[in-house]
Amino acid sequence: MIRRKRSEPGAADLPVDVTTGWLRTARRVVSPNCDARPAGVATDLIVIHGISLPPGKFGGPWIERLFTNRLPPDRHPFFRRIETLKVSSHLVIRRGGTILQFVPFSRRAWHAGRSSYRGRKHCNDFSIGIELEGTDRRAYTDAQYRALARAVRALLGAYPTLSAERIAGHCDVAPGRKSDPGPAFDWKRFKSALAR
């Protein structure tokens, strides 16, 4: 069980409205790329991703545009390859630590694709997806680790079915197909920040 001192930031500074499934203080960008979770399936996994658009570039509106089906194919050659994708994540954490929410936690975001965790297929059914703006090889920022730890602590406090022991990378649930968040993501640092 994760314990923290009262004076340190945690669930209280990023409260989750369990009625609506939204973080009250995150910037909300509603994605149409979601649907209802299967009846009776508990949300008990958090999947950490890495994303940059175009690949290796940070900033700009492109992640938001991808998750809201408004990515202009003429703006970059890579966009032509992905313009028809229908994908989303619950949260995106930008390089500066800003948190955006695209899908309420009560709904199924389309982030993991073909996936399996501990023998259970279709991870989207029972997981919350968190994207970090970054690449497999470039270090994630201090602000991102802080924001990720705050967001995950808030989720753990709001949803008793979630656990700090059930957090995986996209690479773990889709091995061979996905590599993110990659070697650049410091799991030990994240777990240490989460435990504060």
ChimeraX attribute file (.defattr): number of C-alpha atoms within 10 A of each C-alpha:
attribute: neighborCount
match mode: 1-to-1
recipient: residues
	/A:1	6
	/A:2	11
	/A:3	9
	/A:4	12
	/A:5	8
	/A:6	8
	/A:7	6
	/A:8	10
	/A:9	16
	/A:10	22
	/A:11	18
	/A:12	13
	/A:13	14
	/A:14	19
	/A:15	20
	/A:16	24
	/A:17	13
	/A:18	14
	/A:19	8
	/A:20	12
	/A:21	15
	/A:22	21
	/A:23	22
	/A:24	14
	/A:25	13
	/A:26	19
	/A:27	15
	/A:28	16
	/A:29	15
	/A:30	17
	/A:31	22
	/A:32	15
	/A:33	19
	/A:34	21
	/A:35	13
	/A:36	10
	/A:37	18
	/A:38	12
	/A:39	7
	/A:40	6
	/A:41	10
	/A:42	16
	/A:43	21
	/A:44	20
	/A:45	22
	/A:46	25
	/A:47	23
	/A:48	25
	/A:49	28
	/A:50	23
	/A:51	21
	/A:52	19
	/A:53	21
	/A:54	16
	/A:55	11
	/A:56	13
	/A:57	13
	/A:58	17
	/A:59	13
	/A:60	11
	/A:61	11
	/A:62	19
	/A:63	22
	/A:64	20
	/A:65	16
	/A:66	21
	/A:67	23
	/A:68	18
	/A:69	18
	/A:70	14
	/A:71	21
	/A:72	13
	/A:73	14
	/A:74	10
	/A:75	11
	/A:76	12
	/A:77	10
	/A:78	13
	/A:79	18
	/A:80	13
	/A:81	10
	/A:82	13
	/A:83	16
	/A:84	13
	/A:85	12
	/A:86	16
	/A:87	19
	/A:88	29
	/A:89	28
	/A:90	26
	/A:91	29
	/A:92	28
	/A:93	24
	/A:94	23
	/A:95	18
	/A:96	14
	/A:97	18
	/A:98	14
	/A:99	23
	/A:100	22
	/A:101	24
	/A:102	25
	/A:103	27
	/A:104	24
	/A:105	25
	/A:106	20
	/A:107	21
	/A:108	25
	/A:109	29
	/A:110	21
	/A:111	26
	/A:112	26
	/A:113	17
	/A:114	14
	/A:115	20
	/A:116	17
	/A:117	16
	/A:118	7
	/A:119	8
	/A:120	11
	/A:121	14
	/A:122	15
	/A:123	26
	/A:124	26
	/A:125	23
	/A:126	22
	/A:127	29
	/A:128	30
	/A:129	28
	/A:130	26
	/A:131	26
	/A:132	27
	/A:133	25
	/A:134	28
	/A:135	24
	/A:136	18
	/A:137	13
	/A:138	12
	/A:139	13
	/A:140	21
	/A:141	17
	/A:142	13
	/A:143	15
	/A:144	22
	/A:145	23
	/A:146	15
	/A:147	22
	/A:148	25
	/A:149	23
	/A:150	22
	/A:151	25
	/A:152	22
	/A:153	27
	/A:154	20
	/A:155	24
	/A:156	19
	/A:157	18
	/A:158	16
	/A:159	15
	/A:160	11
	/A:161	13
	/A:162	20
	/A:163	18
	/A:164	17
	/A:165	11
	/A:166	13
	/A:167	18
	/A:168	19
	/A:169	23
	/A:170	28
	/A:171	20
	/A:172	20
	/A:173	24
	/A:174	18
	/A:175	14
	/A:176	8
	/A:177	13
	/A:178	18
	/A:179	18
	/A:180	24
	/A:181	27
	/A:182	19
	/A:183	13
	/A:184	15
	/A:185	24
	/A:186	13
	/A:187	14
	/A:188	9
	/A:189	12
	/A:190	15
	/A:191	15
	/A:192	10
	/A:193	16
	/A:194	21
	/A:195	13
	/A:196	15
